[in-house]
Amino acid sequence: VQLQASGGGLVQAGGSLTLSCAASGSIGSGNTMSWFRQAPGKQRELVAQISSGGSTDYADSVKGRFTISRDNAKNTVYLRMNALKPEDTAVYSCHYRRLFKSYWGQGTQVTVSS
């Protein structure tokens, strides 16, 4: 499985960005796709995840501001980020998990200026 992330950039506080992650290869059903982020000097954290059935989960810090969604026909997961804050600045990486296998995409930088 290969993951290609895109959509990062520089945005002012209060602005919005949408990240995309397209998966290719041996995509099976019953998978979970996620977005993680890692800020400088901090541990990587789970931002949001979505199952192939559409069940979602969010970090408390992004609830109400971020929305994860997926298009199963395109094997693509999206992360819509609204009301961005400087503390959302990080490298965002997508992740695919199915059964006991997992894969990471390359990170995309999100920088929120105050």
SULGI-V14846 format. One record per residue. RES is the residue in one small letter. SS is DSSP state (hx for helix, st for strand, lp for the rest). OMEGA is omega in whole degrees, -180 to 180 (NA if undefined). NEAR is the number of other ideal C-beta (glycine too) atoms within 10 Angstrom. Layout:
RES_SS_OMEGA_NEAR, RES_SS_OMEGA_NEAR
This chain:
v_lp_176_18, q_st_-179_13, l_st_-180_21, q_st_-179_14, a_st_177_21, s_st_172_14, g_lp_179_16, g_lp_178_16, g_st_180_13, l_st_-179_12, v_st_177_17, q_st_176_10, a_lp_-177_13, g_lp_-179_11, g_lp_-176_14, s_lp_173_12, l_st_173_21, t_st_176_13, l_st_177_24, s_st_176_16, c_st_-180_26, a_st_179_16, a_st_176_21, s_st_-179_11, g_lp_-176_11, s_lp_-180_9, i_lp_179_15, g_lp_177_12, s_lp_178_8, g_lp_-180_9, n_lp_175_21, t_st_176_18, m_st_-171_28, s_st_168_22, w_st_173_27, f_st_174_20, r_st_177_24, q_st_177_14, a_lp_180_14, p_lp_178_7, g_lp_-179_5, k_lp_177_10, q_lp_175_6, r_lp_-179_14, e_st_176_13, l_st_178_14, v_st_-179_24, a_st_176_23, q_st_-179_19, i_st_179_22, s_st_178_15, s_lp_177_16, g_lp_176_9, g_lp_177_10, s_lp_-175_9, t_st_176_12, d_st_-176_14, y_st_169_18, a_lp_-179_15, d_lp_-175_6, s_lp_-177_13, v_lp_-180_23, k_lp_180_10, g_lp_-180_9, r_lp_-178_15, f_st_176_22, t_st_176_16, i_st_178_22, s_st_180_14, r_st_174_20, d_st_-175_11, n_lp_179_14, a_lp_180_6, k_lp_-177_11, n_lp_-176_19, t_st_176_18, v_st_-178_28, y_st_172_20, l_st_177_27, r_st_-176_15, m_st_179_26, n_lp_177_14, a_lp_-176_13, l_lp_-179_22, k_lp_177_14, p_hx_180_11, e_hx_174_12, d_hx_179_22, t_lp_-177_18, a_st_167_22, v_st_-179_18, y_st_-178_23, s_st_176_21, c_st_-174_28, h_st_178_19, y_st_179_23, r_st_175_15, r_st_-176_17, l_lp_-176_8, f_lp_179_5, k_st_177_11, s_st_-177_13, y_st_178_16, w_st_170_14, g_lp_176_23, q_lp_-178_13, g_lp_173_17, t_st_-174_23, q_st_171_11, v_st_179_22, t_st_-180_15, v_st_-180_20, s_st_-178_11, s_lp_NA_9
